[in-house]
Amino acid sequence: MTRPSRSLARTGLALALSALATLAAGAPPAAAQAPVAGPPPAVVVTAAEKRPITRSFPFVGRVQALDKVELRARVQGFLQRRAFDEGAVVKEGDLLFVIDKAPFEAAVAQQRAGLAVAQAGAQNATVQLNRARELARTQNIPQATVDQRAADDAQARARVMEAQASLRDAEINLGYTDIKAPLDGRVGRANFTVGAFLGPDSGALATIVREDPMTVTFNVPQRIMVEARRSGLADEKFIVRAILADGKPYAHTGTIDFVDVLVDQRTDSVAIRARFPNPERMLVDGQAVRVAAETTTPEEAVMIPQAAIQRDQSGAFVLAVGAGDKVEIRRVTMGTVDAGWVAIPAGIAPGDRVIVQGVQRARPGQVVAPTTAPPAPRS
């Protein structure tokens, strides 16, 4: 039993060695088994250009009327008439509300009568004083009587002045019964109806807004203000453009007419106001708009297509094609965006090629096959 088992083992070992030798003799070389490298990935590049641009700073603003007046009653009385249509355009001096005049007309008549009495008393006091002076020349009355008559005359003239002032006050109050438009504009909703009792404490009867021109106020962070002062932009004249709620630009440009002298400590920003013409009444008081403050003097800047910009946790970067068509990663600082191109203050030089298509196939250090994109039209 032992010999046959050893014989079979030797035979199996010989067959295994023979098979290994056969495979070794017919195996291809190791180099032939390595995968064949493919061609470099194709990408589309655009060269960075120096272009003249105007710097733009975007903000969010709020429309405010340059002139807005709340109409209020200055005397007490019943509202007798409303002389306007709500929402109508009014002119300065137009009659809007009428308060019942009867009590005030009676007060004027009473003060006129009081003035007449005072004038009559003053006339009599003057006559008595002149008579006393004539008698004093002949020493028919004592000097004390003359002095008393002079005092009576002065008091009578003072009562005339007092009556005149009271009459004037009554006439002013009578004038307050007609509430007129203090400026040109559009009048809003009436807050009281005819028959309501009004007075100085009643609140606003209606509001008038001058709609042309209008202003837009926006807050500029201190960081931007400091940068503007250091770079000299604080002395630059700006054009302000507005974007309405539908995303379309407002037809007219504005000019900055006020910069606040105080910093809002809640937001660490400064309020700036721009004035806009508003002939079509597109701007409404209280409306929110987006604004862009643009410099009027163009400056040269290195520009690349916005499509080349990528972002990660470290910020913005681009993939550039350098020497030997190798891909390089460049960290960049972004500036003004203009017609699909973005200014790059740092990180890119004029002539540098940046990848605008095929970035998903490119890796830093990899060789690529770049194709130049057709030149873009200048804005």
C-alpha positions in Angstrom: 0.0 0.0 0.0 2.9 2.4 0.7 4.7 2.1 -2.7 1.6 2.8 -4.9 0.8 6.0 -2.9 4.3 7.3 -3.2 4.2 6.6 -6.9 1.0 8.5 -7.4 2.3 11.5 -5.5 5.5 11.6 -7.6 3.4 11.5 -10.8 1.1 14.4 -9.7 4.1 16.5 -8.7 5.7 15.9 -12.1 2.5 16.8 -14.0 2.3 20.1 -11.9 5.9 21.0 -12.7 5.4 20.3 -16.3 2.3 22.5 -16.5 4.0 25.4 -14.8 6.9 25.1 -17.2 4.5 25.1 -20.2 2.7 28.3 -18.9 6.0 30.0 -18.2 7.2 29.3 -21.7 4.0 30.6 -23.4 3.4 33.7 -21.1 3.6 37.1 -22.7 6.2 39.7 -21.4 5.2 41.9 -18.4 5.3 45.1 -20.5 2.7 43.7 -22.8 0.3 43.2 -19.9 0.4 46.9 -18.8 -2.6 49.1 -19.8 -2.1 51.5 -22.7 -2.2 55.3 -21.6 -5.0 57.4 -23.4 -4.6 60.8 -25.0 -4.6 64.0 -22.8 -8.1 65.2 -22.0 -9.4 68.0 -24.2 -10.2 71.3 -22.6 -11.2 74.8 -23.8 -9.2 77.7 -22.6 -9.5 81.5 -22.8 -6.6 84.0 -22.2 -6.9 86.6 -19.5 -7.2 90.1 -20.9 -6.7 93.6 -19.7 -9.9 95.6 -20.3 -11.2 99.0 -19.2 -14.0 98.6 -16.8 -16.0 100.8 -14.4 -16.1 99.4 -10.9 -19.5 98.6 -9.5 -20.6 98.0 -5.9 -24.0 96.3 -5.4 -26.3 97.1 -2.4 -29.9 96.8 -1.4 -31.8 100.1 -1.0 -35.1 101.5 0.0 -37.0 104.2 -2.0 -38.0 107.3 0.0 -39.9 110.3 -1.0 -37.8 113.5 -0.9 -40.8 115.4 0.4 -43.6 113.7 2.3 -46.2 115.6 4.4 -48.9 114.4 6.8 -51.9 116.7 6.7 -53.2 117.4 10.2 -56.0 119.6 11.7 -54.7 122.6 13.6 -58.1 123.5 15.1 -60.9 121.5 16.5 -64.1 121.1 14.6 -66.3 118.8 12.5 -65.1 117.8 9.1 -67.5 119.5 6.7 -66.0 118.6 3.3 -63.3 116.5 1.5 -62.3 118.2 -1.7 -60.1 115.6 -3.4 -60.1 112.1 -4.8 -57.9 109.7 -3.0 -54.7 109.0 -5.0 -55.1 112.1 -7.1 -52.3 114.4 -8.1 -52.6 117.8 -6.4 -50.9 121.1 -6.7 -49.6 123.3 -3.9 -52.4 125.4 -2.5 -55.2 123.0 -3.6 -58.1 122.8 -1.1 -58.3 119.3 0.4 -60.3 119.4 3.7 -62.8 121.9 5.1 -63.6 122.1 8.8 -66.9 123.7 9.9 -66.3 127.4 9.8 -69.3 128.8 11.7 -67.7 128.8 15.2 -64.6 130.5 13.9 -66.4 133.1 11.8 -68.4 134.0 15.0 -65.1 134.3 16.9 -63.7 136.6 14.2 -66.9 138.8 14.4 -66.6 138.9 18.2 -63.0 140.0 18.1 -63.8 142.7 15.5 -66.4 144.1 17.8 -63.9 144.0 20.7 -61.4 145.9 18.6 -64.0 148.5 17.8 -64.7 149.0 21.5 -61.0 149.3 22.2 -60.5 151.8 19.4 -63.4 154.0 20.7 -62.0 153.9 24.2 -58.6 154.8 22.9 -60.0 157.7 21.0 -61.9 159.0 24.1 -58.7 158.6 26.2 -56.7 160.7 23.7 -59.3 163.5 23.8 -59.3 163.6 27.6 -55.6 163.7 27.6 -55.4 166.7 25.2 -58.1 168.6 27.2 -56.2 168.0 30.5 -53.0 169.4 28.9 -54.8 172.6 27.8 -56.2 173.1 31.3 -52.8 172.4 32.8 -51.3 175.3 30.8 -53.8 177.7 32.6 -53.2 175.8 35.9 -56.9 175.0 36.2 -56.2 171.3 37.0 -53.4 169.7 39.0 -50.5 168.0 37.2 -51.5 164.7 38.8 -54.7 164.7 36.8 -52.7 165.2 33.6 -50.5 162.3 34.5 -53.5 160.1 35.1 -55.1 161.0 31.8 -51.8 160.1 30.0 -51.7 156.7 31.7 -55.4 156.1 30.7 -54.5 157.0 27.1 -51.6 154.5 27.1 -53.7 151.8 28.5 -56.4 152.4 25.9 -53.9 152.2 23.1 -52.6 148.9 24.6 -56.1 147.5 24.7 -56.4 148.3 21.0 -53.2 146.4 20.3 -54.5 143.5 22.4 -57.8 143.5 20.5 -56.0 143.6 17.2 -53.9 140.5 18.2 -57.0 138.7 19.3 -58.7 139.4 16.0 -55.6 138.2 14.1 -55.6 135.0 16.2 -59.3 134.4 15.3 -58.6 135.0 11.7 -55.7 132.6 11.7 -57.9 129.9 13.3 -60.5 130.6 10.7 -57.9 130.1 8.0 -57.0 126.7 9.5 -60.4 125.4 8.7 -59.3 125.2 5.1 -56.6 122.5 4.9 -54.6 123.0 1.7 -51.8 121.1 -0.1 -48.4 122.4 1.1 -46.6 121.0 -2.0 -47.1 119.4 -5.4 -47.6 115.6 -5.2 -50.0 112.7 -4.9 -52.4 112.5 -2.0 -53.0 109.2 -0.4 -56.0 107.7 1.4 -58.2 110.0 3.6 -58.3 108.7 7.2 -61.5 110.5 8.2 -64.9 110.9 6.7 -67.2 113.9 6.5 -68.8 114.5 10.0 -65.8 113.3 12.0 -64.6 115.5 14.8 -61.1 116.6 14.3 -58.4 118.3 16.3 -54.6 118.6 16.6 -54.5 115.2 18.4 -56.5 113.4 15.7 -53.5 112.2 13.7 -52.8 112.4 10.0 -55.9 113.2 7.8 -54.0 112.1 4.7 -50.4 112.1 3.3 -49.0 113.9 0.3 -45.9 112.5 -1.4 -43.8 114.4 -4.0 -43.1 111.6 -6.5 -40.6 113.4 -8.7 -37.7 113.3 -7.8 -37.4 110.3 -5.4 -34.5 109.1 -3.4 -33.0 105.7 -2.7 -31.1 105.1 0.6 -28.7 102.2 1.0 -26.2 101.2 3.7 -22.5 100.8 2.8 -20.4 98.6 5.2 -17.5 100.3 6.9 -15.1 97.7 5.2 -16.0 99.1 1.8 -15.9 102.7 3.0 -12.4 102.2 4.4 -11.2 100.5 1.1 -12.7 103.4 -0.9 -10.9 106.0 1.2 -7.6 104.2 0.9 -7.9 103.7 -2.8 -9.1 107.2 -3.6 -12.6 106.1 -4.6 -14.1 108.2 -1.9 -13.4 111.3 -4.1 -14.8 109.6 -7.2 -18.1 110.6 -8.7 -20.5 107.7 -8.8 -23.5 106.9 -11.0 -26.2 104.9 -9.2 -28.3 102.4 -11.1 -31.4 100.8 -9.7 -32.9 97.3 -10.4 -36.6 97.0 -9.9 -38.5 94.0 -8.4 -39.0 92.4 -11.8 -35.2 92.2 -12.3 -35.2 94.9 -15.0 -33.1 98.1 -14.7 -34.7 101.4 -13.9 -34.7 103.7 -16.9 -33.0 106.6 -15.1 -29.7 106.9 -13.3 -29.2 108.6 -9.9 -26.6 110.8 -8.3 -25.4 110.6 -4.7 -26.6 113.7 -2.8 -26.0 112.8 0.8 -23.6 110.7 2.9 -24.4 110.3 6.6 -21.9 111.7 9.1 -22.7 108.9 11.6 -22.1 105.1 11.5 -25.1 102.9 12.4 -23.6 100.9 15.2 -26.1 98.1 14.7 -24.9 97.3 11.2 -21.5 99.1 11.2 -22.5 100.9 8.0 -23.1 104.4 6.7 -26.3 105.5 5.0 -25.9 107.0 1.5 -28.7 108.6 -0.4 -29.1 108.9 -4.2 -31.6 111.1 -6.0 -33.5 109.7 -9.1 -35.8 111.4 -11.5 -39.2 109.7 -11.4 -41.3 111.2 -14.3 -43.1 107.8 -14.9 -43.7 107.3 -11.2 -42.1 103.9 -11.3 -40.5 104.5 -7.9 -42.9 104.4 -4.9 -42.1 105.5 -1.4 -41.1 102.5 0.7 -40.2 100.2 -2.3 -37.2 97.9 -2.0 -34.7 98.0 -4.9 -31.2 96.7 -5.7 -28.7 99.4 -6.5 -25.2 99.5 -8.0 -22.9 102.4 -7.5 -20.6 102.7 -10.5 -17.5 104.8 -11.0 -17.5 107.2 -13.9 -13.8 106.8 -14.7 -12.9 103.5 -16.4 -9.8 101.6 -15.1 -7.7 98.8 -16.5 -8.3 95.4 -15.0 -7.3 91.8 -15.7 -10.5 90.0 -16.8 -11.4 86.3 -17.3 -14.7 84.7 -18.2 -16.9 84.1 -15.2 -17.3 80.5 -16.3 -13.7 79.8 -15.3 -14.4 80.6 -11.6 -14.7 77.6 -9.2 -15.1 77.6 -5.5 -14.3 75.3 -2.6 -13.9 75.7 1.2 -10.8 77.8 0.7 -12.5 80.3 -1.7 -12.4 81.1 -5.4 -9.9 79.5 -7.7 -9.4 78.7 -11.4 -7.6 76.0 -13.3 -4.9 77.5 -15.5 -2.9 75.8 -18.3 0.8 76.6 -17.8 4.0 75.5 -19.4 3.9 72.1 -21.1 0.1 72.3 -21.1 0.1 71.2 -17.4 -2.9 72.2 -15.3 -2.2 74.6 -12.4 -4.6 75.7 -9.6 -4.7 79.4 -9.0 -6.3 81.0 -6.0 -7.9 84.3 -7.1 -9.6 87.4 -5.7 -12.7 88.5 -7.6 -13.7 92.0 -8.4 -16.3 93.7 -10.7 -18.4 91.5 -12.9 -19.1 92.9 -16.4 -21.0 91.2 -19.2 -20.0 87.6 -18.1 -16.3 88.6 -17.4 -14.9 89.1 -13.9 -12.0 91.3 -12.8 -9.2 89.5 -11.0 -7.1 91.9 -8.9 -4.7 89.1 -7.8 -3.8 85.6 -8.9 -4.0 85.9 -12.7 -1.8 87.9 -15.2 -2.7 89.0 -18.7 -2.2 86.2 -21.2 -2.7 83.4 -18.7 -4.8 80.6 -20.1 -7.8 79.5 -17.9 -10.0 76.5 -18.5 -13.6 77.5 -19.3 -14.8 74.1 -20.5 -13.8 70.6 -19.5 -12.8 71.5 -15.9 -14.3 68.2 -14.7 -11.7 66.3 -16.8 -8.7 68.3 -15.6 -6.6 67.8 -12.5 -3.7 69.9 -11.2 -0.4 68.6 -12.6 -2.1 66.8 -15.5 -1.2 67.4 -19.1 -4.2 68.5 -21.2 -4.9 69.2 -24.8 -6.1 72.9 -24.8 -8.2 74.5 -27.5 -8.7 78.3 -27.5 -12.2 79.5 -27.3 -13.5 82.0 -29.9 -12.9 85.6 -28.8 -15.8 87.1 -26.8 -17.3 90.4 -28.0 -16.3 93.3 -25.9 -19.0 95.1 -23.9 
